[in-house]
Amino acid sequence: MAPTDSKKRLALAIIDFLGASLKDGTLTADDAESIEIAQSCIADTFKVDPTDEAAVKDAVGGQSLASIYSVYEKLRSKSTPQSTGTAPQESQEQKPKAGAPTPESDQMKSEGNALMAKKDYAGAIEAYTKALQIAPSNPIYLSNRAAAYSASGQHSKAADDAEIAVAVDPKYSKAWSRLGLARFDMGDYHAAKEAYEKGIEAEGTGGSEAMKRGLETCKKKIEEGSRSTEPPAEDLDTAPGASRGAGGMPDLSSLASMLGGGGGGGGGMPDLGSMMSNPMFASMAQNLMSNPDMLSNLMSNPRLRQMAESFGQGGGGGMPDMSSLMSDPSIAEMARNMMGGGGAGRGQ
């Protein structure tokens, strides 16, 4: 028995759902190969073409299988018992219908709008609810109540109302806007982006400025979230030749070896042990340990590196002329920093 057109549309909707689950992060890149195989098998079995955008759009009605099922779940929990002889499957597949508005329901809507203007959101919700009791699933009443829920911080309830509203009338752009806002406030930026895109499509004129602003805001949030998953810059050691010990502190042995080793020979550097007994050098070392980047700057200075190479090769002549060395502005600045004077004069 060949698949019916209805089942082919369902197959396309499933393929679209699987692809969207990869794009929105529901599934990981590790699952991509398995999903592609599943999509190919479904397409071959049901004789459908998932690259046919018009067919996919016709299958899901401009929405997504996930959002359609979400609405079904909400409606199922609110549905009344079915009459005898009605097949449950038929009732589940029926599209929700808007209740016809009456003068009384429209009066309730007008009262809700007036209360919204006064920022009486609880009163507005009550008025819209009364309107919906008269005309269930009316997209305008649902959209207005979604706005009241959003204004009062009840974003999940706002999303519920807006989802039912767009299921009833996919061309009702204001309901898509309400849904985008509710999802955004819930932190679901991918779903909010999808809602704003559907709203722009429903408007059919390239989108209103408000709808386009909502879409751009969602895109920025998604980009920010993507950047925040990158490792922090401080986790990367970019110091030229500097080694760091446990905990990220500079390894002073590298400084000692660079400056000619630990032992004091003729013309070489004095023994580090005797140097550290000097309070001035001890203070310098303490500042050096508290600032890992200072060691990198110290060892990258050409004059200091030249001096170190001279000591490493056993060059005589003892210590260099410190007055000449300190005439180098960069070395003088590093010396002030190591002595603890580098923080003066900095504003917050």
KEMIMI-792858 format. One record per residue (C-alpha): x, y, z. Coordinates in steps of 0.1 Angstrom, whole numbers, plus 5000, padded with zeros to 4 digits. Layout:
<recs>
+------+------+------+
!    X !    Y !    Z !
+------+------+------+
!    X !    Y !    Z !
...
+------+------+------+
</recs>
This chain:
<recs>
+------+------+------+
!    X !    Y !    Z !
+------+------+------+
! 5000 ! 5000 ! 5000 !
! 5015 ! 5033 ! 4989 !
! 5018 ! 5061 ! 5015 !
! 4989 ! 5086 ! 5014 !
! 4995 ! 5123 ! 5008 !
! 4988 ! 5129 ! 5045 !
! 5015 ! 5105 ! 5056 !
! 5040 ! 5119 ! 5031 !
! 5034 ! 5154 ! 5046 !
! 5040 ! 5139 ! 5080 !
! 5072 ! 5122 ! 5068 !
! 5084 ! 5156 ! 5055 !
! 5075 ! 5172 ! 5088 !
! 5096 ! 5146 ! 5107 !
! 5126 ! 5151 ! 5084 !
! 5123 ! 5189 ! 5088 !
! 5121 ! 5184 ! 5126 !
! 5152 ! 5163 ! 5127 !
! 5172 ! 5188 ! 5107 !
! 5159 ! 5217 ! 5129 !
! 5170 ! 5197 ! 5160 !
! 5206 ! 5198 ! 5147 !
! 5205 ! 5235 ! 5139 !
! 5190 ! 5247 ! 5172 !
! 5214 ! 5227 ! 5194 !
! 5189 ! 5201 ! 5206 !
! 5212 ! 5174 ! 5191 !
! 5249 ! 5177 ! 5189 !
! 5273 ! 5175 ! 5159 !
! 5281 ! 5140 ! 5170 !
! 5246 ! 5130 ! 5161 !
! 5247 ! 5146 ! 5126 !
! 5256 ! 5114 ! 5107 !
! 5229 ! 5093 ! 5124 !
! 5203 ! 5120 ! 5117 !
! 5213 ! 5123 ! 5081 !
! 5209 ! 5086 ! 5076 !
! 5175 ! 5086 ! 5093 !
! 5164 ! 5115 ! 5071 !
! 5175 ! 5097 ! 5040 !
! 5158 ! 5065 ! 5050 !
! 5125 ! 5083 ! 5057 !
! 5127 ! 5102 ! 5024 !
! 5133 ! 5070 ! 5004 !
! 5107 ! 5049 ! 5022 !
! 5079 ! 5075 ! 5018 !
! 5090 ! 5087 ! 4984 !
! 5094 ! 5124 ! 4994 !
! 5119 ! 5151 ! 4985 !
! 5131 ! 5170 ! 5016 !
! 5148 ! 5196 ! 4994 !
! 5115 ! 5206 ! 4980 !
! 5109 ! 5238 ! 5001 !
! 5073 ! 5243 ! 4989 !
! 5064 ! 5207 ! 4999 !
! 5080 ! 5210 ! 5033 !
! 5062 ! 5244 ! 5039 !
! 5029 ! 5228 ! 5029 !
! 5035 ! 5199 ! 5052 !
! 5041 ! 5220 ! 5084 !
! 5019 ! 5250 ! 5074 !
! 5048 ! 5275 ! 5078 !
! 5055 ! 5263 ! 5114 !
! 5075 ! 5233 ! 5128 !
! 5065 ! 5199 ! 5139 !
! 5077 ! 5207 ! 5174 !
! 5055 ! 5238 ! 5177 !
! 5025 ! 5220 ! 5162 !
! 5028 ! 5191 ! 5187 !
! 5033 ! 5216 ! 5216 !
! 5000 ! 5232 ! 5207 !
! 4983 ! 5198 ! 5205 !
! 4996 ! 5189 ! 5240 !
! 4982 ! 5222 ! 5254 !
! 4948 ! 5217 ! 5237 !
! 4946 ! 5181 ! 5248 !
! 4949 ! 5191 ! 5284 !
! 4920 ! 5215 ! 5279 !
! 4898 ! 5194 ! 5257 !
! 4864 ! 5183 ! 5267 !
! 4854 ! 5146 ! 5266 !
! 4846 ! 5134 ! 5230 !
! 4811 ! 5123 ! 5221 !
! 4804 ! 5086 ! 5216 !
! 4815 ! 5072 ! 5183 !
! 4841 ! 5099 ! 5175 !
! 4875 ! 5084 ! 5168 !
! 4901 ! 5099 ! 5192 !
! 4927 ! 5101 ! 5164 !
! 4904 ! 5123 ! 5142 !
! 4898 ! 5147 ! 5170 !
! 4935 ! 5150 ! 5178 !
! 4943 ! 5158 ! 5142 !
! 4917 ! 5186 ! 5139 !
! 4931 ! 5221 ! 5138 !
! 4919 ! 5242 ! 5167 !
! 4891 ! 5266 ! 5156 !
! 4884 ! 5301 ! 5169 !
! 4852 ! 5306 ! 5187 !
! 4830 ! 5332 ! 5170 !
! 4832 ! 5365 ! 5189 !
! 4799 ! 5380 ! 5203 !
! 4791 ! 5415 ! 5215 !
! 4795 ! 5403 ! 5250 !
! 4830 ! 5388 ! 5244 !
! 4841 ! 5419 ! 5225 !
! 4829 ! 5440 ! 5255 !
! 4852 ! 5418 ! 5277 !
! 4881 ! 5424 ! 5253 !
! 4875 ! 5461 ! 5254 !
! 4875 ! 5461 ! 5292 !
! 4908 ! 5441 ! 5291 !
! 4923 ! 5467 ! 5267 !
! 4913 ! 5495 ! 5290 !
! 4928 ! 5477 ! 5320 !
! 4960 ! 5471 ! 5301 !
! 4963 ! 5509 ! 5295 !
! 4960 ! 5514 ! 5332 !
! 4987 ! 5487 ! 5338 !
! 4962 ! 5466 ! 5357 !
! 4975 ! 5434 ! 5342 !
! 4957 ! 5410 ! 5366 !
! 4924 ! 5427 ! 5358 !
! 4931 ! 5426 ! 5320 !
! 4939 ! 5388 ! 5322 !
! 4906 ! 5382 ! 5340 !
! 4887 ! 5402 ! 5313 !
! 4904 ! 5384 ! 5284 !
! 4897 ! 5351 ! 5301 !
! 4860 ! 5359 ! 5303 !
! 4861 ! 5367 ! 5266 !
! 4877 ! 5334 ! 5259 !
! 4851 ! 5315 ! 5279 !
! 4826 ! 5329 ! 5254 !
! 4848 ! 5324 ! 5223 !
! 4874 ! 5298 ! 5230 !
! 4907 ! 5298 ! 5210 !
! 4899 ! 5332 ! 5195 !
! 4933 ! 5344 ! 5183 !
! 4928 ! 5380 ! 5191 !
! 4917 ! 5374 ! 5227 !
! 4945 ! 5349 ! 5231 !
! 4971 ! 5373 ! 5218 !
! 4958 ! 5401 ! 5240 !
! 4960 ! 5379 ! 5271 !
! 4995 ! 5368 ! 5261 !
! 5005 ! 5405 ! 5261 !
! 4990 ! 5408 ! 5296 !
! 5008 ! 5377 ! 5308 !
! 5041 ! 5390 ! 5294 !
! 5036 ! 5424 ! 5310 !
! 5030 ! 5407 ! 5344 !
! 5061 ! 5385 ! 5340 !
! 5042 ! 5353 ! 5334 !
! 5062 ! 5345 ! 5302 !
! 5054 ! 5307 ! 5301 !
! 5016 ! 5314 ! 5301 !
! 5021 ! 5341 ! 5275 !
! 5039 ! 5316 ! 5252 !
! 5011 ! 5291 ! 5257 !
! 4984 ! 5316 ! 5246 !
! 5005 ! 5328 ! 5217 !
! 5012 ! 5293 ! 5204 !
! 4975 ! 5285 ! 5203 !
! 4968 ! 5318 ! 5186 !
! 4992 ! 5312 ! 5158 !
! 4980 ! 5276 ! 5154 !
! 4945 ! 5289 ! 5149 !
! 4956 ! 5317 ! 5126 !
! 4992 ! 5314 ! 5112 !
! 4987 ! 5347 ! 5094 !
! 4980 ! 5366 ! 5125 !
! 5013 ! 5385 ! 5128 !
! 5006 ! 5401 ! 5161 !
! 5003 ! 5367 ! 5178 !
! 5038 ! 5358 ! 5163 !
! 5052 ! 5389 ! 5178 !
! 5037 ! 5380 ! 5212 !
! 5052 ! 5345 ! 5209 !
! 5086 ! 5359 ! 5200 !
! 5086 ! 5382 ! 5230 !
! 5075 ! 5355 ! 5254 !
! 5101 ! 5331 ! 5242 !
! 5128 ! 5358 ! 5243 !
! 5119 ! 5366 ! 5279 !
! 5121 ! 5329 ! 5287 !
! 5157 ! 5329 ! 5273 !
! 5148 ! 5306 ! 5243 !
! 5164 ! 5329 ! 5217 !
! 5164 ! 5303 ! 5189 !
! 5126 ! 5298 ! 5193 !
! 5120 ! 5335 ! 5196 !
! 5140 ! 5341 ! 5164 !
! 5118 ! 5315 ! 5146 !
! 5086 ! 5333 ! 5159 !
! 5098 ! 5367 ! 5146 !
! 5107 ! 5352 ! 5113 !
! 5072 ! 5337 ! 5110 !
! 5057 ! 5370 ! 5120 !
! 5077 ! 5388 ! 5093 !
! 5065 ! 5362 ! 5067 !
! 5029 ! 5366 ! 5079 !
! 5031 ! 5404 ! 5075 !
! 5041 ! 5399 ! 5039 !
! 5057 ! 5433 ! 5034 !
! 5092 ! 5426 ! 5045 !
! 5082 ! 5430 ! 5081 !
! 5074 ! 5459 ! 5104 !
! 5102 ! 5478 ! 5121 !
! 5091 ! 5464 ! 5155 !
! 5092 ! 5428 ! 5142 !
! 5126 ! 5433 ! 5125 !
! 5140 ! 5448 ! 5157 !
! 5128 ! 5418 ! 5176 !
! 5145 ! 5395 ! 5151 !
! 5178 ! 5414 ! 5152 !
! 5178 ! 5413 ! 5190 !
! 5174 ! 5376 ! 5190 !
! 5202 ! 5371 ! 5165 !
! 5225 ! 5392 ! 5187 !
! 5217 ! 5371 ! 5218 !
! 5224 ! 5339 ! 5198 !
! 5257 ! 5353 ! 5187 !
! 5266 ! 5364 ! 5222 !
! 5258 ! 5329 ! 5235 !
! 5280 ! 5314 ! 5208 !
! 5309 ! 5336 ! 5217 !
! 5305 ! 5329 ! 5254 !
! 5312 ! 5292 ! 5248 !
! 5348 ! 5300 ! 5237 !
! 5376 ! 5295 ! 5263 !
! 5385 ! 5327 ! 5282 !
! 5416 ! 5345 ! 5269 !
! 5433 ! 5341 ! 5302 !
! 5433 ! 5303 ! 5298 !
! 5458 ! 5307 ! 5269 !
! 5494 ! 5311 ! 5277 !
! 5508 ! 5335 ! 5250 !
! 5539 ! 5346 ! 5269 !
! 5570 ! 5343 ! 5246 !
! 5592 ! 5316 ! 5262 !
! 5578 ! 5320 ! 5297 !
! 5570 ! 5288 ! 5316 !
! 5545 ! 5287 ! 5344 !
! 5544 ! 5265 ! 5374 !
! 5514 ! 5249 ! 5391 !
! 5485 ! 5273 ! 5395 !
! 5496 ! 5296 ! 5367 !
! 5525 ! 5312 ! 5387 !
! 5558 ! 5321 ! 5369 !
! 5585 ! 5295 ! 5373 !
! 5614 ! 5315 ! 5389 !
! 5638 ! 5288 ! 5379 !
! 5634 ! 5299 ! 5343 !
! 5644 ! 5334 ! 5353 !
! 5674 ! 5321 ! 5372 !
! 5685 ! 5299 ! 5342 !
! 5680 ! 5328 ! 5318 !
! 5702 ! 5350 ! 5340 !
! 5731 ! 5326 ! 5341 !
! 5722 ! 5298 ! 5365 !
! 5717 ! 5296 ! 5403 !
! 5754 ! 5295 ! 5414 !
! 5775 ! 5326 ! 5419 !
! 5806 ! 5324 ! 5399 !
! 5832 ! 5350 ! 5390 !
! 5815 ! 5378 ! 5370 !
! 5782 ! 5360 ! 5370 !
! 5750 ! 5366 ! 5389 !
! 5751 ! 5362 ! 5426 !
! 5734 ! 5332 ! 5443 !
! 5696 ! 5335 ! 5443 !
! 5694 ! 5324 ! 5479 !
! 5716 ! 5353 ! 5491 !
! 5696 ! 5377 ! 5468 !
! 5663 ! 5367 ! 5484 !
! 5676 ! 5375 ! 5519 !
! 5677 ! 5411 ! 5508 !
! 5644 ! 5427 ! 5517 !
! 5643 ! 5448 ! 5485 !
! 5648 ! 5417 ! 5463 !
! 5622 ! 5398 ! 5484 !
! 5597 ! 5426 ! 5478 !
! 5605 ! 5425 ! 5441 !
! 5600 ! 5387 ! 5439 !
! 5567 ! 5390 ! 5458 !
! 5553 ! 5415 ! 5432 !
! 5567 ! 5393 ! 5404 !
! 5548 ! 5363 ! 5418 !
! 5516 ! 5382 ! 5420 !
! 5517 ! 5394 ! 5384 !
! 5525 ! 5365 ! 5360 !
! 5526 ! 5388 ! 5330 !
! 5554 ! 5409 ! 5345 !
! 5579 ! 5380 ! 5340 !
! 5569 ! 5377 ! 5303 !
! 5576 ! 5415 ! 5299 !
! 5608 ! 5412 ! 5318 !
! 5622 ! 5384 ! 5296 !
! 5610 ! 5400 ! 5264 !
! 5631 ! 5432 ! 5269 !
! 5660 ! 5431 ! 5244 !
! 5685 ! 5448 ! 5268 !
! 5678 ! 5424 ! 5296 !
! 5679 ! 5394 ! 5273 !
! 5713 ! 5406 ! 5260 !
! 5725 ! 5409 ! 5295 !
! 5712 ! 5374 ! 5303 !
! 5730 ! 5359 ! 5273 !
! 5762 ! 5375 ! 5283 !
! 5760 ! 5360 ! 5318 !
! 5749 ! 5326 ! 5304 !
! 5781 ! 5326 ! 5283 !
! 5802 ! 5333 ! 5313 !
! 5811 ! 5368 ! 5303 !
! 5831 ! 5387 ! 5329 !
! 5828 ! 5422 ! 5340 !
! 5804 ! 5416 ! 5369 !
! 5770 ! 5434 ! 5372 !
! 5761 ! 5459 ! 5344 !
! 5760 ! 5496 ! 5350 !
! 5726 ! 5500 ! 5368 !
! 5723 ! 5537 ! 5361 !
! 5728 ! 5530 ! 5323 !
! 5702 ! 5501 ! 5325 !
! 5677 ! 5523 ! 5344 !
! 5679 ! 5550 ! 5317 !
! 5658 ! 5526 ! 5295 !
! 5621 ! 5538 ! 5302 !
! 5606 ! 5503 ! 5298 !
! 5631 ! 5488 ! 5323 !
! 5626 ! 5517 ! 5347 !
! 5588 ! 5511 ! 5345 !
! 5592 ! 5474 ! 5352 !
! 5614 ! 5481 ! 5381 !
! 5588 ! 5505 ! 5396 !
! 5561 ! 5478 ! 5391 !
! 5583 ! 5451 ! 5408 !
! 5589 ! 5474 ! 5437 !
! 5552 ! 5479 ! 5441 !
! 5548 ! 5514 ! 5428 !
! 5532 ! 5506 ! 5394 !
! 5496 ! 5510 ! 5406 !
! 5498 ! 5547 ! 5416 !
! 5478 ! 5572 ! 5398 !
! 5454 ! 5547 ! 5380 !
! 5417 ! 5556 ! 5379 !
! 5388 ! 5532 ! 5382 !
+------+------+------+
</recs>
